[in-house]
Amino acid sequence: MEEPVSRAALIAQALTQACLADVRALKPGNVSVYSAGHGMVADDFVLSAQAIVEPLTAPGLRVGTRILKAVEATRVAVGCNTNLGIVLACAPLAQAALVAQPGTTLREGLQALLARLDVQDAEEAYQAIRLARPGGLGRSPTHDVGEPPRVTLAVAMAAARHRDGIARQYAEGFRDVFDVGVPRAGWALARWRSEEWATTAVYLGLLARAPDTHVARKLGPAVAREVSVEAARWDTALMRCHHPQSLMPMLLDWDRRLKRQGINPGTTADLTVASLFALSLQDILDKEFGGRDAVPSTAAPSAGLRSTLH
């Protein structure tokens, strides 16, 4: 009799799939199989995805340790920062799914986990951020990552919530992921039966809702707002579209324009991966526990990426 696949193995598969979907989908301004950019190519992200899966999903590690080990593995694999935001966003999601118990939704478990993050988690996360050296990081008057942390990771993230979209997720219980990304992914999967176009839909939906903080840090808030305004136009067009391939030439043109200007909505891409990952984690836990997380009615009847597509 075939042995059942462990929850950790399913979570690892879900993370791999979310990361690869991100690379295969067109996300204007961001690196994909359609276009390199910002000194990186799609293969860098594939190698990075392979590197982070084990440290982010292995049982028995704390969130800060997962973050640090994943960034260290990325540096070995590609020698540059391709996925710090993905690592920061997906580490607590993976941890919440690994320790989930029946009767508690993924979102509820994640919120409880975020409240338990401590100074050691902050110390390891700070080490990871320094190692990754993300663009536009700068200095902070409070809880600067260049100095030893004196507060918990939760407190440090809350202090950075207005200048960093990933920090905002920690401070707000991943509200953008669960309220925007997850239902958008489910809806798009049900409509088009395409993992790639669902990924594009999540990306445009998130970018239309909030200016990308990576763009804002590097090029200023006005540029970030302009990108969000244009994303909202394309998001509306995509949501009305029965055949999204018809938008491909225009989206590729926007992708080229953004990259010529050095504009990379990288934080939005990171939150897109987190949304796809969370969708699949919900499905994994639903199947194991025999229940269903509370997903808005716009989500697909079958929420998980794997169950919807295979």
Sequence and secondary structure as in RCSB ss.txt:
>XXXX:A:sequence
MEEPVSRAALIAQALTQACLADVRALKPGNVSVYSAGHGMVADDFVLSAQAIVEPLTAPGLRVGTRILKAVEATR
VAVGCNTNLGIVLACAPLAQAALVAQPGTTLREGLQALLARLDVQDAEEAYQAIRLARPGGLGRSPTHDVGEPPR
VTLAVAMAAARHRDGIARQYAEGFRDVFDVGVPRAGWALARWRSEEWATTAVYLGLLARAPDTHVARKLGPAVAR
EVSVEAARWDTALMRCHHPQSLMPMLLDWDRRLKRQGINPGTTADLTVASLFALSLQDILDKEFGGRDAVPSTAA
PSAGLRSTLH
>XXXX:A:secstr
      HHHHHHHHHHHHHHHHHHS  TTS BTTB BTTB HHHHHHHHHHHHHHHH TT  HHHHHHHHHHHHH
HHHSS S HHHHHHHHHHHHHHHT  TTS HHHHHHHHHHH  HHHHHHHHHHHHHH  TT    SSS TTS   
S HHHHHHHTTTT HHHHHHHTTSHHIIIIIHHHHHHHHHHH  HHHHHHHHHHHHHHHS  HHHHHHH HHHHH
HHHHHHHHHHHHHHT SSGGGGHHHHHHHHHHHHHTT   HHHHHHHHHHHHHHHHHHHHHHHHT      TTS 
SS SHHHHH 
